[in-house]
Amino acid sequence: MLVSIDKRGSISLPSTVRKDLGLVPGTFLDLTILDGGNLSLTPVAVFPTVRLSDTGLAKLGEARRSGVEQMPDWLRKEMADAATDPD
């Protein structure tokens, strides 16, 4: 399938490809350069992250230790996985 690059460096994926792969506006694609200069585009899911300061993490830890839970399961899971990002 032949596609061209426009003056902004963008390419358009034909509608049949987008439809077959379930790609919709806002879909994120990971671009990988393979051996020989081949390109690979892989759809990826991007989830927003919450960044907490050390004070926020301390409050979160206090809330966890309190044993009082009235939050949905998905939020408890997110809180369990929360940590500081050194970068």
ABEGO torsion letter per residue (X at the ends): XBBBBBAAGBBBBBAAAAAAAGBBBGBBBBBBBBBGGBBBBBBBBBBBBBBBBAAAAAAAAAAAAAGBBABBAAAAAAAAABBBBAX
